[in-house]
Amino acid sequence: MDFGTFTIEAPVSWYQFKEGGMDSYIGGIAVDETDTLYFDLGWYSNTLTETEIEVITKEMIEENLNDSADYTVIKNDNTIDNDKFRKQNVNWTIIDNKRAKIVYPRISGKGRTGVYFNNLWVTESDNDRFNLNGNNLKPKNERELLKLLTL
């Protein structure tokens, strides 16, 4: 598929489309009737970094207790590992001589699958960034995208 500023190898059944963007080039790829990939090429492209997990400890709760609460349940558990709550894995690789971040769900079909480039080239005074990703893709489409990204 040729998007003008970039190309991607894709199955012939995938259909490309473009959307309007104010400060970036955005569009997508319809993979099938339910799964869609979106891309963003510009200065402010999403890094595909998962939202930080926040664990609230017993001490934090006690400091912020609301006096009007009827009851509060507190469980003391210092064995919590934030990583067990994350939805996606991250791998770094080189694609076309550029460092790329590949993200994919820990549970297939539940989470984000995609690629992010932090620095494609410099335009005016800033780096152009790029991401291509889809959420909750069918496992078959998730595997196909990961295969295309790691060729």
C-alpha positions in Angstrom: 0.0 0.0 0.0 1.3 3.4 -0.9 0.3 6.3 1.3 2.6 8.8 -0.4 5.0 9.5 2.5 5.3 5.8 3.4 4.4 2.3 2.1 3.5 -0.9 3.8 3.2 -4.4 2.6 -0.3 -5.7 3.2 -2.7 -8.4 2.1 -4.7 -7.4 -1.0 -7.9 -7.6 1.0 -6.9 -4.7 3.3 -8.3 -1.4 2.2 -6.6 2.0 2.8 -8.3 5.2 3.6 -7.3 8.8 4.5 -8.8 11.1 7.1 -8.4 14.9 7.6 -5.8 16.0 10.1 -5.0 19.5 11.4 -1.3 19.1 12.2 -0.5 15.6 10.9 -1.2 13.1 8.2 -3.8 10.6 9.5 -5.6 7.7 7.9 -6.1 4.0 8.2 -6.4 0.5 6.9 -9.7 -1.4 7.0 -8.5 -5.0 7.7 -11.9 -6.6 7.6 -15.5 -5.7 8.5 -14.6 -5.1 12.2 -10.9 -4.5 12.5 -9.3 -1.2 11.5 -5.7 0.1 11.8 -5.1 3.8 12.2 -1.9 5.8 11.5 -0.7 9.2 12.5 2.4 10.9 11.0 3.3 14.2 12.6 4.9 15.9 15.5 2.4 14.8 18.1 1.8 11.1 17.2 0.8 8.9 20.1 3.8 6.9 21.5 1.6 3.9 22.1 2.8 3.9 25.7 0.4 2.2 28.0 -1.2 4.3 30.7 0.8 4.0 33.9 -0.7 1.6 36.5 -1.3 3.2 39.9 -1.4 1.0 43.0 -3.1 2.6 46.0 -1.5 1.4 49.2 -3.2 1.1 52.6 -1.3 4.1 53.8 -2.5 6.3 50.9 -6.1 5.3 51.7 -5.8 6.0 55.4 -4.4 9.4 54.6 -7.4 10.3 52.4 -10.3 8.6 54.2 -13.6 10.4 53.9 -15.2 10.9 57.3 -18.6 10.6 55.8 -18.0 7.0 54.5 -20.1 4.3 56.2 -17.2 1.8 56.0 -13.9 1.3 54.2 -12.3 -2.0 53.3 -8.5 -2.0 53.4 -6.4 -5.0 52.4 -2.7 -4.9 53.3 -0.8 -6.5 50.3 2.8 -5.5 49.6 3.3 -8.2 47.0 1.5 -6.3 44.2 3.5 -6.2 41.0 2.2 -3.4 38.7 3.3 -5.4 35.6 0.7 -8.0 36.2 -2.0 -5.5 35.4 -0.5 -4.3 32.1 -2.3 -5.1 28.9 0.5 -4.9 26.4 4.0 -6.1 25.7 6.7 -3.9 24.2 9.6 -4.9 21.9 12.1 -2.7 20.2 13.4 -3.5 16.7 14.9 -1.9 13.6 12.7 -1.3 10.6 14.1 0.3 7.5 17.2 1.4 9.5 14.9 3.2 12.1 14.3 2.2 15.7 10.8 1.1 16.1 8.6 0.2 19.2 6.3 -2.8 18.6 3.4 -3.2 21.0 1.1 -6.2 21.2 -1.5 -7.5 23.8 -0.5 -9.8 26.5 -3.8 -11.5 25.9 -4.4 -11.9 22.2 -7.4 -9.9 21.0 -7.5 -7.7 24.1 -5.4 -4.5 23.8 -3.3 -2.5 21.3 -1.2 -3.9 18.5 1.0 -1.5 16.5 4.3 0.2 15.8 5.7 3.6 16.8 8.7 5.5 15.3 9.9 8.4 17.5 12.2 10.0 14.9 11.6 9.5 11.2 13.0 12.8 10.0 13.1 16.5 11.0 10.5 18.8 9.6 10.9 22.5 10.3 11.9 22.5 14.0 10.7 19.1 15.2 10.9 15.4 14.6 8.2 13.7 12.6 6.8 10.7 14.5 4.7 7.9 13.2 2.3 5.2 14.6 0.2 2.6 13.1 -2.1 0.6 15.5 -5.3 -1.1 16.1 -7.2 -2.0 19.3 -8.7 -5.4 20.2 -7.9 -6.9 16.8 -9.0 -10.5 16.1 -6.1 -12.8 17.0 -5.7 -13.7 13.3 -5.4 -10.0 12.3 -3.1 -9.3 15.2 -0.7 -12.0 14.1 -0.8 -10.8 10.5 0.0 -7.2 11.5 2.9 -8.4 13.7 4.2 -10.6 10.9 4.1 -7.6 8.5 5.9 -5.3 11.0 8.7 -7.8 11.7 9.5 -8.9 8.1 
